[in-house]
Amino acid sequence: MTTTQDELDIIRATHTYALGLDTFEPELALSAFAEGAVWDATAVGLERYEGLEQIREFFENDAKAIARQFHILTNHVVDLLDADHAQGTNYVFSEGETVAGGTFKAIALNQDTYVRTEQGWRIASRVISPLTTPEMAGFAV
């Protein structure tokens, strides 16, 4: 079981990720992740990135290619595994428009692991799986 503060800090990391993406601030989005993190969206037709440099490059390319987007993260379930490790899930609804005029929409489940770092709780891995059929034809980053 998590403490309330642990859970709030973990949820804040997930919201920081979304805010960074939606305000086109790749470094803010990246700040939600731990060193050596994994971001895997292969199940929704995107790629798997390992390590902060690969994730940063994806977030930077996203910021250049997207005109407008939003991410709503909700239904967080967080379980503390020990004092420094946790796992959890949350739902994400994302929709947007690309600079080139394409559109995309995805409703998915984020399956996360979290690690406590010197900077606080961070996402160690995020695996994104569709809950409905993704509409990703317009998403090209």
C-alpha positions as CSV (number, residue, x, y, z in Angstrom):
1,M,0.0,0.0,0.0
2,T,1.3,3.5,-0.8
3,T,1.3,6.4,1.5
4,T,-1.0,9.2,0.4
5,Q,2.1,11.4,-0.3
6,D,3.8,8.7,-2.4
7,E,0.7,8.3,-4.5
8,L,0.2,12.0,-5.0
9,D,3.9,12.4,-6.0
10,I,3.6,9.5,-8.5
11,I,0.4,10.9,-10.0
12,R,2.1,14.3,-10.3
13,A,4.9,12.7,-12.3
14,T,2.3,11.3,-14.8
15,H,0.6,14.7,-15.0
16,T,4.0,16.4,-15.5
17,Y,4.6,14.1,-18.5
18,A,1.2,15.1,-20.1
19,L,1.7,18.8,-19.4
20,G,5.1,18.8,-21.0
21,L,3.8,17.1,-24.1
22,D,0.8,19.3,-24.4
23,T,2.7,22.6,-23.9
24,F,5.5,21.4,-26.3
25,E,8.1,21.4,-23.5
26,P,10.1,18.2,-24.1
27,E,12.3,18.7,-21.1
28,L,9.3,19.1,-18.8
29,A,7.8,15.8,-20.2
30,L,11.2,14.1,-19.9
31,S,11.5,15.3,-16.2
32,A,8.9,12.7,-15.3
33,F,11.2,9.8,-16.2
34,A,14.0,8.1,-14.4
35,E,17.4,7.5,-15.9
36,G,17.2,4.4,-18.1
37,A,13.4,4.6,-18.5
38,V,11.4,2.8,-21.2
39,W,8.5,4.3,-23.1
40,D,6.8,1.7,-25.2
41,A,3.8,2.5,-27.4
42,T,4.2,-0.3,-30.0
43,A,0.7,-1.6,-29.2
44,V,-0.8,1.7,-30.5
45,G,1.4,1.8,-33.6
46,L,4.3,3.9,-32.3
47,E,7.8,2.9,-31.2
48,R,9.6,1.7,-28.1
49,Y,12.3,4.1,-26.7
50,E,14.9,3.1,-24.1
51,G,16.8,5.6,-22.1
52,L,16.4,9.4,-21.6
53,E,18.2,10.3,-24.9
54,Q,15.8,8.2,-27.1
55,I,12.8,9.4,-25.2
56,R,14.0,13.0,-25.4
57,E,14.4,12.7,-29.2
58,F,10.9,11.4,-29.6
59,F,9.4,14.2,-27.4
60,E,11.4,16.8,-29.4
61,N,10.2,15.4,-32.7
62,D,6.6,15.3,-31.3
63,A,6.9,19.0,-30.3
64,K,7.9,19.9,-33.9
65,A,5.3,17.8,-35.7
66,I,2.2,18.5,-33.6
67,A,0.1,21.7,-33.9
68,R,-2.3,20.9,-31.1
69,Q,-2.8,18.0,-28.7
70,F,-4.0,17.0,-25.3
71,H,-3.6,14.2,-22.9
72,I,-6.1,13.5,-20.1
73,L,-4.8,11.0,-17.6
74,T,-7.2,9.5,-15.1
75,N,-8.2,6.4,-13.1
76,H,-4.8,6.1,-11.4
77,V,-4.1,2.9,-9.4
78,V,-0.8,2.9,-7.6
79,D,0.7,0.1,-5.6
80,L,3.9,0.5,-3.6
81,L,6.2,-2.5,-4.0
82,D,8.8,-1.3,-1.4
83,A,10.0,2.0,-0.2
84,D,11.5,3.0,-3.6
85,H,9.5,1.1,-6.2
86,A,5.9,1.1,-7.3
87,Q,3.7,0.0,-10.1
88,G,0.5,1.4,-11.4
89,T,-2.0,2.0,-14.2
90,N,-3.8,5.0,-15.5
91,Y,-6.0,5.7,-18.5
92,V,-5.0,8.2,-21.2
93,F,-7.2,9.9,-23.7
94,S,-5.1,11.8,-26.3
95,E,-6.2,13.7,-29.4
96,G,-4.6,16.2,-31.6
97,E,-3.7,17.7,-35.0
98,T,-0.3,17.6,-36.7
99,V,1.4,20.5,-38.4
100,A,0.8,18.7,-41.7
101,G,-3.0,18.7,-41.1
102,G,-3.4,15.1,-39.9
103,T,-5.4,14.1,-36.9
104,F,-5.0,11.3,-34.3
105,K,-6.9,10.0,-31.3
106,A,-6.1,7.2,-28.8
107,I,-7.7,5.9,-25.7
108,A,-5.2,3.7,-23.9
109,L,-4.0,2.1,-20.7
110,N,-0.6,3.2,-19.3
111,Q,1.0,0.4,-17.4
112,D,3.8,2.0,-15.4
113,T,6.6,1.2,-13.0
114,Y,7.9,4.0,-10.8
115,V,11.2,4.5,-8.9
116,R,12.0,6.9,-6.1
117,T,15.0,9.0,-7.1
118,E,16.9,11.9,-5.5
119,Q,14.5,14.2,-7.4
120,G,11.4,12.3,-6.2
121,W,9.2,9.6,-7.8
122,R,9.8,9.1,-11.5
123,I,8.4,6.8,-14.3
124,A,10.8,3.9,-14.8
125,S,8.7,2.3,-17.6
126,R,5.5,3.1,-19.4
127,V,3.8,0.6,-21.7
128,I,0.9,2.0,-23.6
129,S,-1.9,-0.4,-24.7
130,P,-5.1,0.6,-26.6
131,L,-8.5,0.4,-24.9
132,T,-10.3,1.3,-28.1
133,T,-9.0,1.2,-31.7
134,P,-6.4,3.9,-32.1
135,E,-6.8,6.4,-34.9
136,M,-3.1,7.1,-35.6
137,A,-3.0,7.5,-39.4
138,G,-2.3,11.2,-39.1
139,F,0.4,10.8,-36.4
140,A,3.8,10.9,-38.1
141,V,6.7,11.9,-35.8
